[in-house]
Amino acid sequence: MVPKGKPIPFEDKNHYAFSLTSKDFFIIQSQEQMDEIFSIIHQHNSGNRFSPIPAVIENETYLIIKPRLKNTNDVAIESVIVDKDILYITVTPFDNPNFSKKSRLSPNILLKLTGNVSFKKVTIK
């Protein structure tokens, strides 16, 4: 079944090999939430250079997703479509050289969607 909704322009910001949230997806709705997420990221950073913290502004929606892995250690985001209250994210498996080949931990992916996208559920295919 292919969703018939509206394609959403997106930017795949980063993939993390550690947990940023206990939920399957998390919508970042404020700068305070973004700062909390990046404090976790900075704790896992080695070296003395920290990733810049994105600004939460109008007409952008940030979220973290945790796609399930099958035979690889990461996934690539192919498309994002919103249909009614569901955000459909299509992924393809790939092996990320930055992650351990044996890693079975679902990557935490920070996505930036263009626009104020509202949804209640995320389906990852």
Secondary structure, DSSP 8 states (H G I E B T S, - for coil): ----SEE--EEEEEEESS-S-SSSEEEE-SHHHHHHHHHHHHHH--SS---------TTEEEEEE----SSSSEEEEEEEEEETTEEEEEEEEE--TTS-TT--S--EEEEEEES----SEEEE-
